[in-house]
Amino acid sequence: MFEASKREKSGGQGTEILSGSADLGRAVAILGAGGLVAFPTETVYGLGADAANDAAVSRIFIAKGRPAEHPLIVHIAAADEMRRWARDIPGAAWKLAARFWPGPLTLILQRVPDLAQAASGGLATLGLRVPGHPVALELLRAFGGGIAAPSANRFGRISPTRTEHVLAELNGRIAAVIDGGPCALGLESTILDLSGESPQVLRPGAISVAALAAIIGPLGAALGTQALRAPGALATHYAPETPLHLFESLALKAAVTRFAALGPVVVLARRPPLQTTTCNWVHMPEEAAAYGHDLYARLREADAQGCAWILVERPPATSEWVAVRDRLRRAAGN
């Protein structure tokens, strides 16, 4: 259940901050009327609309500045609701749902015709997920339908992991945000395409390829082979406004010296600060999950400092770092 009820206007802009069971009805009413409500999940905050209402979903694209051909994820309350949205559901989908839902896994399936046209970006497929956050699940159950929800930020920008991040991006553009506290994971869900002959991971996340393969067997090739089939798969995404550059550990010292001589820099690194630098050094966690949890918040803080560049030490090229490396690569625009 939510904490004690709190409803207030944010900065006089008209975006309500909702919390508490007393406000759940307010969120449901907004969604039912075709409005937009941001809500927390275990990954990042999502910007929700009634997935069956194409006019409501179109408001997501307007609020975010997102191209209408980019598909969204439809959040549902339970695995058996897949039948409402998807057709020809393979056995692998039920196996994965039983193991990983609620949780950070999105399944791309063949869409039921004439349903969720806007949320699908006009594709014949649709992404479905049961989020692993009590607030999101309570909202979905109370609403009684699917909620289409990309990340609650302007298109291409850093995803929000706290209510204040949502307001920084969308205050006044959306009706309300439900304050559910910081997101537990901090990186978006793994996206697995089950619509074709061979399962393919289109976006890495907390659930690894190995974990998926342990349930359904070997997966097909290549991450993100067709960007528009999945959210967050463009070459530049999750990006701060400040230019971001990635460097291997051995090249970091020389890069910091070179860039700092030209202007103010912020450095995000797993190693302690270099003694020769005078830049703003952010010591990042050593462990991949903790790093992923902190990443977007640290990028937002770096962006707010008005520096000329953000320099990031590239994390290790090992399996547990795949999702973090993917987000950093896109934040840097490859």
N, C-alpha and C positions, 0 to 999 in steps of 0.2 A: 504494500500500500504506500501511497504518497506520504510525505511528511505533512505537518499542519498546513492548512490552506493559506495560500498567499496569492493575491491577485493585485497587480499594480500596473500602471502605465510606465513604460520605459522612456525616460527622457522627454516626455510629452510628445513622442512621435506616433503614438497610437498602437504600438506593438505591446500586447499584454504579456506579462510574465505570469504563468500559471503554475501552481503546485497544490498538492492536497487533493483528496478525493472529492472535496466540494467543487473543485475546478474541473474535474474530469468531464462532467456534463457540459461545461462550457466548451471544452476542446471538441467534444463530439458534435455539439451544435454547430460550431464553426465549420467543421469538416462536412457535415450534412448539408450546410448551406452553400457549399462550394468554395469555402475559404481555405487558407493555408495555415497549418500549425506545425511548427518545428518541435521535435521531440527527441529524447535521448535514446540511443541504443548502446549496446556494449562496444560498438566500433567507433562511430562518430554520431553527431547529431544529424538527424534527417529532416528534410523539409517536406511535410506530408500534405497530400490531397487525396480525395476520394478517387481511387484508381479506376472505378467504373464510370466516372464522370469526366469525359474528355475535356469539357470546358474548364472544369476545376484544375485538371492536370495541366492544361495549357498555361494557367497562371503560374505554375512552378517555373516554366521556361521563361516567362516574362520577368518574374522576380529575380531569377538567377542570371538572366542574360544568356541562357543556355540555348543552343541551336535545337530546334524541334525534332531533328532527326536523330538526336542522341537518346538512346533508350534509358529508361529508369528502372529501378528495382521496385517490385510490388511486395510489400510486407504483409504477411498473413499471420493469423493467430495460432494455427496448428497445421500439421502436415496434411491432414485429410482435406484441407481447403484447396490443395493443389488441383483437385478435380474441377473446381469451378473455373480456374484460369487457364489450365493447360490440357492438352489432348495428347493421346499416344504416349502417356507417361511411361518411361522405361522402368524396369525393375530396379535398376541402379539408383534411380531417384528415391525410391522408397527405402532402400537400404541406407543410403546416405542420410536421408531425413531422420531415420530411426536412430542413427548414431550421432549426428551433429546438430540437429535442431531440437530446441532453440539454440542458435549459435551463429558464428560468423561465416556462414557458407551460403552463397547465392547459387541457385541452379537455373541454368538457361534451358527452357523447354519450349516445345511447340505450343503456340498460343491458340486458345479457343477463338475461332473467327468472330469478328464483330464485337469483340470485347477488349477493352484496354488498348485501343488503337493509339491514343496519344502517348500512353505510358510506354508502349513498345517502340516508339519512334518510327512507326509505320512498318516494322519488321513482322515477320511471321512467327517470331519467337518472343519470349517474355522471361525476365528474371524474377524469381520468387525466393523469398527468405522468411524464416521465422526468427525474429530477433531474440537474443538472449538477455533482455533487460526487463525487469519487472514493470517499469513504467510503460515501456512500449507494448508489452503484452497486455497489460490492463487496458490501455487505450484501444488496442485492436479488438479485444473482446467486447468492450463497451460499444465500440463503433459498429461492430458486426459485419465488417467488410474489409476488403483489401485497401491498404494505404500506399500509394505510390510515393516514394521518397528518395531523392538523391541527397547528397550532403547539403546541409543548410548554410551554404555560402555562395558568393558570386562565382559564376562559371570559371573554372580553371584555377581558382584561388585555393589557399590552404584550408583544408577541411576543419570544421569546428569540433572541439572536444569538450567545450564548456558553454554554458548559456551566454556568457559575455562575448564569446567568439561569434555566436549566432547574431547577437545584437550589433556587433561591430560591422557585420556584413550586410544584414538585412533589416535593421531597425526601420520601421515605417513602411517596409515593403510587404510585410506579412502580418496576419492578424494576431498571432500569439506564438509564444514559445513555452513549452513545459520544462521547468527547471528540474532536472533529475540528477544534478551534480556532475562531476567529471566522468567521462567515459572510461570504462575499465581497460579496454584494449588500445584505443587511440589510432588504429589503422583500419581501413575499410575491409570488408569481407573478401574472402576468397571467392572468385567467380568461376564456376565450372560449367562448361557448355555440354549439355547432354542431348542437344537437338540434332546432332549429326551421327555419322557412323561410328566415330571414335570420340570418347570424352576428351575435352581439352580444357586446361586451365587458361582462362583469358586474363585473369588478374590474380596475382599471388596475395595471400593474406595469412592469418594466424593458422589456418588449417593447411598443412603442407601437402605437396604432391604425394609424398610417401604415406601420409595418413589416409588420403583418399584412395590410393592404390591398394592399401591394405584391406579396404572394404569391397572395391569393385574390380580390382585387377589393374593391369597396366593402362596408362593414359596415353592419349595421342601426343603428337609433337607440340612444339613451340608455344610459348606464352604470347598472348596478345596478337595472334596472327591477323585478325581482322578487327581493327579498333572499334568500329561502330557497332559491333555486336555486343559490346559490354561497356558499362560506365567506367570512367576513369582510366581509359586505355589510350588516350592521346599521347603524342610524343611530349607535349608540354602540359603539365597538370599539377595540381597540389602546390602551386608556385607562389612564393612571396613576390611582392612588387620589387624588392631589392634583387639585383642580379645575384645568382647563386652559382658557385663554382665548386666542383668536387676534385679532390686531390688524394692520391695514394699517400699512405703514412710517410714514406721516405721522401716524398716531394713536398710535404706540408710546410716544413720550416722555410724553405726557399720561397714558396708561394706567399707565405705570410709576410716575409720580409719585403718581397717585391710589391705586393698590393698595399701594404701599410705605408710604404713610402709615397704612395700616390693619393691616399685618402683613408678615412676611417673604415675599419673592417670589424666584423664580428666573426669569430671562429667557433665552430661547433666541432668538438673533437673528443675522442675517448681517452686520449692521452692527456696528462697534466699540462698546464700552460708552459710554453717555451719561455725560458728566462730572458731571451733577447727581445721579446715582443712587448709592445705597449698597447696592443689592441684589446678589445673586449673578448675575453676567452670564456666560452661556456663548456664546462666539463660534462660530457654526455655519459650515460650509463654504459657499463661494460657488457651487460647482458642484452640480447636482442629484444626480448619482450619489453623490458623496461625502457630501452631506447625508443622502440616504436610507440610506447605509451606517451613518452615525453616529446616526441619529435615535433608534432604540429604546434604545440604550445610554445616550444623553444623557437621555432621558426617565426611565429607571430611576434614574440618578444624581440627577436633580432630585427624583424621588419620595422618595428615601431621605433627603433633607435635612430633611424635616419642615416644609417651608414651608407657607404658607397657600394660595399660588397659583403656578401655572406660567403665565407669559405668553410667548407665542410670536409673533414677527414673521411674518406670513403671507408665504410665498414668492411669487415672480412667477406670474402666471396665464398661463404659456406651456406649450407642449406637453411639454417635457422635465420639467416640475414636476408633471404631472398626478397621478402616483402618490403623491408626497410630500404634495401638498395634500389628496388623498383621505384618507390616513392621519391627517393632522393634524385634518381636519374631523371624522372619526369619534372621534378621541381627545378632542376637545372636546365630543362629543355634539351635533354640528351647531351 
